[in-house]
């Protein structure tokens, strides 16, 4: 007896995975990897390539993970930050019980810029990204631009003539993380890397998406995350 043909097609697993993956705007330089990046022109009207962020990580709010913007940096002028006060009190106490508070919640600074990775045969470029760098790494990128300016060369941000910058991370993590930054001499127009870059150009500050909230909300999150007993012990 003949078997009737069945509807549908053979599933394409790679295409299915691609359609359901979470696309992040943040470009991750993982341990032990090397990346050639083209820096886009700044989105800040001041002309600064980097947007500096200061955040406190590893908090919760009603059970949801949260990273909070530091109010000393991103709040209204003269605003204090209850998280900074907590971390400072933990440091001043000299008590090993509060070492975890310092490690998990001290302010973390990042210098963000918009980039496009150079395409590879196995991975075409399909979006714009924002990379977050340490101050030392961002300074190395800035030094390349200074060298280019001083030698009257096109800057790395030039859409047509800019060169890619190689950022290599060692295989360590935490305080042992190190980055090497080098000019590559590879000059590829942004249009050739990703033709839609002008249409999808990002506002870097908006893309970073800082959670800037009032002090009362931060204090509630502190209590939920750290615990009332620890807060009382440190702040009274």
C-alpha positions in Angstrom: 0.0 0.0 0.0 1.4 3.3 -1.1 2.1 5.9 1.7 0.6 9.2 1.0 3.0 12.1 0.7 3.1 14.2 3.9 3.0 18.0 4.0 5.9 20.3 5.1 9.6 20.5 4.4 12.7 19.3 6.1 13.5 21.6 9.0 16.6 23.8 8.6 18.0 23.8 12.1 20.5 26.7 11.5 17.8 28.9 10.1 15.5 28.1 13.0 18.1 28.9 15.6 18.9 32.1 13.9 15.3 33.2 13.9 14.9 32.6 17.6 18.2 33.8 19.0 18.3 36.9 21.1 20.2 39.6 19.2 22.1 41.9 21.5 23.4 45.3 20.5 26.4 44.8 22.7 29.6 43.4 21.1 31.2 40.9 23.5 35.0 40.5 23.4 35.2 37.1 25.1 38.4 35.8 26.8 41.0 34.5 24.4 39.5 36.2 21.3 40.7 38.7 18.8 38.5 41.1 16.9 39.0 43.6 14.0 36.6 46.5 14.5 35.7 49.5 12.5 34.7 52.4 14.8 31.8 54.5 13.5 31.6 58.3 13.7 30.4 59.5 17.2 26.7 59.9 17.8 27.4 62.6 20.4 27.2 66.2 19.0 30.3 67.1 21.1 32.3 64.8 18.8 33.5 62.5 21.7 33.9 59.0 20.4 33.1 57.4 23.7 30.0 57.5 26.0 31.1 57.0 29.5 28.8 54.9 31.8 29.0 54.2 35.5 26.8 51.3 36.7 26.2 49.1 39.7 25.6 45.5 38.8 24.2 42.4 40.5 21.1 43.9 42.1 17.5 42.6 42.1 14.2 44.4 42.1 11.1 42.3 42.8 13.1 39.2 41.9 14.3 40.6 38.5 18.0 41.2 37.8 19.0 44.8 37.7 22.0 47.0 36.8 21.6 50.6 38.1 23.2 53.8 36.9 25.3 55.5 39.5 23.5 58.7 40.6 26.8 60.5 41.3 27.6 60.3 37.6 24.2 60.1 35.9 21.9 61.7 38.4 21.0 65.3 38.9 23.8 67.7 39.7 24.9 67.2 43.3 23.0 63.9 43.7 24.5 61.3 46.0 24.3 57.5 45.3 23.1 55.2 48.1 24.9 52.3 46.5 28.2 54.1 46.5 27.6 55.0 50.1 27.0 51.3 51.0 30.1 50.2 49.2 32.2 52.9 50.8 30.9 51.9 54.2 31.8 48.2 53.5 35.3 49.2 52.6 35.8 51.4 55.6 34.5 48.7 57.9 37.5 46.4 57.1 35.1 43.5 57.9 35.6 40.5 55.6 31.9 39.7 55.9 31.2 42.6 53.6 33.8 41.8 51.0 31.1 40.4 48.7 29.3 43.7 48.7 32.4 45.5 47.5 33.1 42.8 44.9 29.6 42.6 43.5 28.3 46.2 43.7 31.2 48.7 43.4 30.7 51.1 40.5 31.9 49.8 37.1 32.9 52.3 34.4 32.8 51.6 30.7 33.6 53.6 27.6 31.1 52.8 24.9 31.5 53.3 21.1 29.6 52.1 18.0 31.4 49.5 15.9 31.2 47.1 13.0 33.2 43.9 13.1 35.0 43.1 9.8 33.0 40.3 8.1 34.1 36.7 7.9 33.1 34.1 5.4 31.2 32.1 8.1 29.7 35.2 9.8 28.4 38.1 7.7 27.7 41.4 9.5 24.0 41.9 10.0 23.7 44.8 12.5 25.5 47.6 14.3 27.0 47.0 17.7 28.1 49.0 20.8 31.4 47.9 22.4 32.1 48.7 26.1 35.8 49.1 26.9 37.8 49.8 30.1 39.3 53.2 30.5 42.8 51.8 29.7 41.6 50.1 26.5 39.6 53.1 25.4 42.7 55.3 26.0 44.7 53.0 23.6 42.0 53.5 20.9 42.2 57.3 21.6 46.0 57.1 21.2 45.6 55.6 17.7 43.4 58.6 16.7 45.9 61.0 18.1 48.7 59.4 16.1 46.5 59.6 12.9 45.7 63.2 13.5 49.3 64.2 14.2 50.4 62.4 11.0 47.5 63.8 8.9 46.1 60.4 8.3 42.4 59.5 8.0 40.9 58.9 11.4 39.7 55.4 12.4 36.1 56.8 12.3 36.3 58.0 8.7 33.4 56.2 6.9 35.4 55.7 3.7 39.1 55.7 4.6 39.2 54.7 8.3 41.2 51.6 9.3 40.1 48.7 11.5 41.4 48.4 15.0 42.3 45.0 16.4 41.3 44.4 20.0 42.7 41.2 21.6 41.7 39.9 25.0 43.8 37.4 27.0 42.2 34.2 28.4 42.0 35.6 31.9 39.1 37.2 33.7 38.5 39.6 36.6 41.5 41.7 37.6 43.8 39.6 35.4 42.0 40.6 32.2 44.3 42.4 29.7 43.6 43.9 26.3 45.9 44.7 23.4 44.9 47.3 20.9 46.6 47.8 17.5 46.0 49.7 14.3 45.6 47.1 11.5 46.1 49.2 8.4 43.0 47.5 6.9 41.0 50.3 5.4 37.5 49.1 4.4 34.6 51.5 3.8 31.7 51.1 6.2 29.4 50.7 3.2 31.3 47.6 2.2 31.0 46.1 5.6 27.3 46.8 6.2 25.4 48.9 3.6 22.5 49.7 6.1 24.8 51.4 8.6 23.5 54.9 7.7 19.9 53.9 8.1 20.5 52.0 11.4 23.0 54.4 12.9 22.7 54.2 16.7 22.6 56.8 19.4 25.2 55.1 21.7 23.9 56.6 24.9 20.3 55.4 24.2 21.6 52.0 23.1 23.4 51.5 26.4 20.0 52.0 28.0 21.1 53.1 31.5 18.5 52.6 34.3 18.6 56.0 36.0 16.1 55.9 38.9 15.7 57.9 42.1 17.4 57.1 45.4 14.3 55.7 47.1 14.1 53.0 44.4 17.8 52.2 44.7 17.5 51.9 48.5 14.6 49.4 48.1 16.7 47.3 45.7 19.7 47.4 48.1 17.5 46.0 50.9 16.2 43.3 48.6 19.7 42.3 47.4 21.9 42.8 50.4 19.5 42.3 53.2 18.3 44.5 56.0 20.8 43.3 58.6 23.8 44.1 56.4 22.4 47.5 55.6 21.8 48.3 59.3 25.3 47.0 60.2 27.0 49.3 57.6 24.7 52.4 57.6 22.9 52.2 60.9 
